[in-house]
Amino acid sequence: MLNFVTTNPGKVREATEYLDDDVQQFDFDYPEVQADDLRTVAAEGARAAYHAAGGPVIVDDAGLFIDAFDGFPGPYSSYVEGTVGVERVWRMTEPEDDRGAAFKTVIAYCDGEGFEATPDPDGIDREDRRGQDLSADARGAATTDEQVHDGSAKSSETVPVKLFEGRVNGEIVAPRGEGGFGFDPIFEHDGTTFAEMSTEQKNAISHRGRALAKFAEWYGER
């Protein structure tokens, strides 16, 4: 059985649309690494969760990436939402000519077994992170669904993780809509904000759904 590491049962219900009933919720508060890349956060979370669950896990991390702010808030989206607020983020973009943005989700899979893997995301120094919350033996190689290299060396300290990314492009607009959550009211896709969409409409183009679809295809072929 695949463990989806989340406190949100809605994520698990969405996952079952792609994975049938072969997934269950695993409520585990893993230590979140502070990093500028969703892939790093998700990968380290999956390694920690795997050690806690003792079986296959998936962890997801998501964020809003605003072009005019060089991708900020990105992995810090939850913190910015809680401290700065959605409307203030929109007002910060008002003077900008470029209102482009994207919602991204990265899903990280870890099962403790060997599969083709690439090194950690660019710019990540494993030695610099050894003093953080996760222990050194919880660290290892990470891979994306776009780059897979053969012959990766593994040791007792390497815990392979495979990553899958989903992305939805749009732009930042004045808040509209009563639905959704987080930055949904200010993120417009094809003329409609996420907060104006029904759950079915949003799920049909969901960045998480797109990442889940990639993962489900790979997982089913293993």
C-alpha positions as semicolon CSV with decimal commas, in nm:
position;residue;x (nm);y (nm);z (nm)
1;M;0,000;0,000;0,000
2;L;0,127;0,345;-0,094
3;N;0,133;0,606;0,184
4;F;0,043;0,964;0,092
5;V;0,207;1,182;0,356
6;T;-0,044;1,458;0,429
7;T;-0,282;1,592;0,690
8;N;-0,534;1,672;0,415
9;P;-0,774;1,385;0,329
10;G;-0,878;1,576;0,015
11;K;-0,534;1,520;-0,136
12;V;-0,573;1,147;-0,083
13;R;-0,915;1,147;-0,249
14;E;-0,766;1,327;-0,548
15;A;-0,480;1,076;-0,561
16;T;-0,722;0,781;-0,575
17;E;-0,854;0,917;-0,904
18;Y;-0,513;0,833;-1,051
19;L;-0,405;0,541;-0,832
20;D;-0,736;0,362;-0,768
21;D;-0,747;0,240;-0,407
22;D;-0,377;0,165;-0,380
23;V;-0,310;0,469;-0,160
24;Q;-0,379;0,562;0,201
25;Q;-0,323;0,868;0,416
26;F;-0,013;0,873;0,636
27;D;-0,032;1,158;0,887
28;F;0,331;1,240;0,959
29;D;0,476;1,581;1,044
30;Y;0,816;1,554;0,876
31;P;1,082;1,822;0,935
32;E;1,066;2,061;0,639
33;V;1,399;2,165;0,496
34;Q;1,429;2,536;0,415
35;A;1,526;2,555;0,048
36;D;1,455;2,763;-0,262
37;D;1,356;2,459;-0,468
38;L;1,034;2,259;-0,426
39;R;1,220;1,949;-0,539
40;T;1,458;1,966;-0,246
41;V;1,182;2,017;0,009
42;A;0,975;1,730;-0,130
43;A;1,271;1,494;-0,167
44;E;1,398;1,540;0,187
45;G;1,044;1,509;0,321
46;A;0,996;1,181;0,135
47;R;1,318;1,038;0,277
48;A;1,217;1,127;0,633
49;A;0,863;0,994;0,581
50;Y;0,991;0,668;0,434
51;H;1,196;0,600;0,746
52;A;0,889;0,671;0,961
53;A;0,643;0,468;0,753
54;G;0,873;0,178;0,673
55;G;0,718;0,148;0,329
56;P;0,653;0,335;0,003
57;V;0,558;0,701;0,045
58;I;0,475;1,004;-0,164
59;V;0,514;1,362;-0,041
60;D;0,402;1,670;-0,227
61;D;0,510;2,032;-0,201
62;A;0,353;2,318;-0,392
63;G;0,392;2,690;-0,441
64;L;0,302;3,001;-0,638
65;F;0,584;3,132;-0,857
66;I;0,550;3,496;-0,968
67;D;0,759;3,591;-1,270
68;A;0,814;3,956;-1,170
69;F;0,953;3,841;-0,835
70;D;1,191;3,583;-0,984
71;G;0,968;3,298;-0,872
72;F;0,896;3,424;-0,521
73;P;0,721;3,315;-0,300
74;G;0,769;2,963;-0,443
75;P;0,849;2,715;-0,163
76;Y;0,769;2,987;0,092
77;S;0,412;3,034;-0,031
78;S;0,241;2,909;0,285
79;Y;0,454;3,135;0,503
80;V;0,394;3,438;0,281
81;E;0,021;3,371;0,270
82;G;0,008;3,362;0,648
83;T;0,228;3,665;0,710
84;V;0,189;3,897;0,411
85;G;-0,156;3,788;0,297
86;V;-0,309;3,717;-0,042
87;E;-0,437;4,068;-0,116
88;R;-0,106;4,232;-0,027
89;V;0,077;3,997;-0,262
90;W;-0,160;4,104;-0,539
91;R;-0,100;4,473;-0,458
92;M;0,275;4,416;-0,472
93;T;0,236;4,301;-0,833
94;E;0,019;4,597;-0,941
95;P;0,312;4,819;-1,052
96;E;0,465;4,534;-1,251
97;D;0,419;4,501;-1,627
98;D;0,468;4,126;-1,609
99;R;0,185;3,960;-1,417
100;G;0,281;3,608;-1,524
101;A;0,281;3,334;-1,262
102;A;0,260;2,959;-1,223
103;F;0,136;2,714;-0,965
104;K;0,373;2,418;-0,931
105;T;0,354;2,091;-0,742
106;V;0,636;1,842;-0,695
107;I;0,558;1,487;-0,586
108;A;0,842;1,286;-0,434
109;Y;0,833;0,905;-0,419
110;C;1,054;0,693;-0,193
111;D;1,040;0,321;-0,121
112;G;1,394;0,243;-0,005
113;E;1,456;0,026;-0,310
114;G;1,691;0,088;-0,596
115;F;1,581;0,257;-0,917
116;E;1,753;0,478;-1,170
117;A;1,836;0,809;-1,007
118;T;2,014;1,136;-1,071
119;P;2,190;1,363;-0,818
120;D;2,010;1,609;-0,596
121;P;1,862;1,923;-0,758
122;D;2,122;2,170;-0,888
123;G;2,282;2,395;-0,631
124;I;2,216;2,170;-0,332
125;D;2,521;2,088;-0,121
126;R;2,453;1,777;0,084
127;E;2,741;1,843;0,325
128;D;2,606;2,190;0,405
129;R;2,273;2,035;0,509
130;R;2,404;1,763;0,740
131;G;2,355;1,983;1,047
132;Q;1,985;2,036;0,980
133;D;1,696;1,841;1,130
134;L;1,736;1,536;0,907
135;S;2,017;1,295;0,987
136;A;2,288;1,220;0,735
137;D;2,170;0,863;0,676
138;A;1,830;1,000;0,566
139;R;1,990;1,168;0,268
140;G;2,049;1,033;-0,081
141;A;2,011;1,079;-0,453
142;A;1,707;1,243;-0,612
143;T;1,574;1,213;-0,962
144;T;1,329;1,401;-1,179
145;D;1,093;1,253;-1,435
146;E;1,277;1,445;-1,706
147;Q;1,635;1,342;-1,628
148;V;1,728;0,981;-1,556
149;H;2,087;0,862;-1,570
150;D;2,199;0,500;-1,575
151;G;2,438;0,337;-1,333
152;S;2,392;0,554;-1,026
153;A;2,612;0,435;-0,740
154;K;2,429;0,362;-0,417
155;S;2,558;0,315;-0,064
156;S;2,406;0,258;0,278
157;E;2,349;0,634;0,300
158;T;2,175;0,680;-0,034
159;V;1,798;0,677;-0,037
160;P;1,675;0,731;-0,395
161;V;1,380;0,960;-0,454
162;K;1,198;1,014;-0,780
163;L;1,030;1,348;-0,848
164;F;0,734;1,444;-1,068
165;E;0,635;1,804;-1,141
166;G;0,301;1,951;-1,240
167;R;0,261;2,311;-1,351
168;V;-0,024;2,545;-1,445
169;N;0,055;2,883;-1,600
170;G;-0,154;3,193;-1,542
171;E;-0,129;3,549;-1,416
172;I;-0,185;3,750;-1,100
173;V;-0,509;3,952;-1,093
174;A;-0,726;4,136;-0,841
175;P;-0,897;3,888;-0,604
176;R;-1,208;3,724;-0,748
177;G;-1,416;3,426;-0,641
178;E;-1,527;3,268;-0,318
179;G;-1,397;2,913;-0,360
180;G;-1,061;2,746;-0,331
181;F;-0,796;2,839;-0,078
182;G;-0,461;3,012;-0,048
183;F;-0,370;3,222;-0,351
184;D;-0,658;3,086;-0,562
185;P;-0,848;3,422;-0,569
186;I;-0,557;3,607;-0,736
187;F;-0,442;3,335;-0,978
188;E;-0,618;3,351;-1,315
189;H;-0,598;3,073;-1,573
190;D;-0,767;3,121;-1,911
191;G;-0,977;3,412;-1,784
192;T;-1,100;3,247;-1,464
193;T;-0,942;3,253;-1,119
194;F;-0,898;2,927;-0,935
195;A;-1,137;3,062;-0,670
196;E;-1,408;3,105;-0,936
197;M;-1,378;2,747;-1,056
198;S;-1,577;2,452;-0,931
199;T;-1,381;2,174;-0,766
200;E;-1,424;1,964;-1,080
201;Q;-1,297;2,244;-1,307
202;K;-0,996;2,308;-1,088
203;N;-0,906;1,941;-1,052
204;A;-0,919;1,900;-1,430
205;I;-0,625;2,141;-1,470
206;S;-0,471;2,103;-1,124
207;H;-0,094;2,126;-1,097
208;R;-0,116;1,851;-0,836
209;G;-0,330;1,643;-1,071
210;R;-0,075;1,683;-1,349
211;A;0,204;1,570;-1,117
212;L;-0,009;1,278;-0,998
213;A;-0,079;1,172;-1,356
214;K;0,295;1,159;-1,431
215;F;0,361;0,964;-1,114
216;A;0,074;0,719;-1,172
217;E;0,201;0,639;-1,523
218;W;0,553;0,568;-1,394
219;Y;0,431;0,383;-1,083
220;G;0,205;0,157;-1,286
221;E;0,492;0,050;-1,510
222;R;0,732;-0,042;-1,229
